[in-house]
Amino acid sequence: MALQIKSIEDYHKAYQKSIENPSKFWDEIAKDFYWKKKWDQTLSYDWSVPETKWFVGGKLNITENCLDRHLATKGNQTAIIWEPNDPKVKAKHITYRQLYSKVCAFANVLKNNGVVKGDRVCIYMPMIIELPIAALACARIGAIHSIVFAGFSSRALAARINDSKCKVLLTSDGGLRGDKIIPLKDIADNALKTCPSIKKSIIFKRTRQTVEWIKGRDLWWHEELAKVDDSCPAEVMDSEDILFILYTSGSTGKPKGMVHTCGGYMVYSTYSFLNVFQYRPNDIYWCTADIGWITGHSFIVYGPLTTGATTVMFEGIPSYPDFGRFWEICEKHKVTQFYTAPTAIRALAKHPLSFVTSHDLSCLKILGTVGEPINEEAWHWYNINIGKNKCPIVDTWWQTETGGIMISSLAGITKDKPTFATLPLPGIQPVLLNGDGIEITEIKAEGILAIKQPWPSLARTIYGDNKRYKNVYFSAYPGYYFPGDGALRDSKGNYRITGRVDDVIIVSGHNLGTAPIENAINEHEDIVESAVVGFPHDIKGNALHAYVMTYDGIIQNDKLIGEIRNLVTKTIGAIARPDKIQFVKGLPKTRSGKIMRRILRKIASGDTENLGDTSTLLNPEIVDDLQKGFAKGR
Ligand code: WTA
């Protein structure tokens, strides 16, 4: 593909061009895709509104780029290799032609059930092939998919369905995770009690346990499929029509429904896929993320399929049936690019090396990481034991909001550097700002990361709330997109992400806002208030420490600890359970009543000496109690 950068000179040239004349640069890139009608204007934006539009007036359907376009040349090539939870069950290889047929058929199921262009469809499914089929089927007919990670609780699911008023829910009877069955339909049924917008729920039979049934609402996937054929023309979509909504956490209790549009998202997710992973024909590429997160959207489904790649998707978990599962899969399918999260690397590095060395990993060419900063030790373990010192490692920095990879080395082309995401991709202009929002001009510096110019796959808004979109991303530093991360830059211009500078905590690579967890805890009738902070954890990167104040001044109670953890699991999901719960007499507050989280973070990380300036506290005496409470290990 003409889109691919092949040398360091190419990279510098492309970067230069993309900065000098972004419209001309993206015009040429976008021409490589299939459009039903060419755009009239490449870019129009005003970040004071904020509003950003790419390829204005262009018409397309992303599924024609993912599927139809490949049929003539790659119809019999494997599009998706699906590796089941149970290693004894055979993997499935789905060709582009088969995928095309399945997507069109399911698109007809959606149509039969009243789904039309612009309707929202919630997808709450395990990592089975029907998940990407469902997403692509939505895209085929112009319905907007909202995929909710199948580890979220009923209440979290309901909140997401209600926020975008989804009309149909797609789910399965259950999902398999190692030797456990997750009763997805039960969880979904519970959610649907409070979701009046859902008219139909279509259920794929995966785990075959008995499930409750609501006549008129619930339908079996296979029975619906039996009623349709597999011919379905692609809906003509405007470049700026919504392709999908994906929720991410923020610093209030309400999740943010990030809106991605058809044209720009397709161009940039594919461009970054092709260049970062240097995908070549016949490569077998595997991203271990769940499709419920942006990494799965962009780098299991849309980026690879638009490229015409072979993409692996894995139903199970890295520890089942043993800690060698990832490496077994790499060997079995001859994976060439392997993309995972630092938290998985750290967890696997804790186990005997024989889980790795018993597999032949000579197929691997390129390794990648995403989701959180990777520490030096994990980087070297990955490099030596998995990459055998011969695979470039791409440390990819990006976000749900950015749609595609923003800062990363391009495998084998630009140099990697342990713990550094390194250089921006063409079209991306990162800057470091000081606390006053002024750009730091020295090359070697540390500051707040911000992005100067729009790129095609920037999320266009928060669904139904452009005001919040403006507040979160464009108000703190007017004229820039503010991602919420800090970074440092070395003398060669390489960026290292230092972590969040807002109230979002990344636990095992998952974004968790502190507010929703605190809201969940505060729902307990014995609790007055709470504050949740992160502390360093050697596998998860960060873990959660909850400071909890009760009405009757309880200072230790195991039953209450259990109840708090369950409440969080019920409200959000197990990923948000605090590791440590410390009962306190009060929380450190400023005179204006704001909780001083800086102090709580220090104490939670075991640093009780250097608490900094506490003179602005309303209740400085509380600090002593907090330290004593921590020292006792509660
Ligand atoms: C963090 C995941 C350091 C960062 C694609 C960002 C990273 C947030 C990296 C977005 C990385 C992601 N190095 N930190 N390579 N990649 N992050 O929306 O804090 O789930 O803002 O998107 O993860 O998380 P999200």
Residues whose N, C-alpha, C, O or C-beta is under 5 A from the ligand:
A	BS01	WTA	T369 V370 G371 E372 P373 D395 T396 W397 W398 Q399 T400 E401 P483 D485 I497 R500 G509 N511
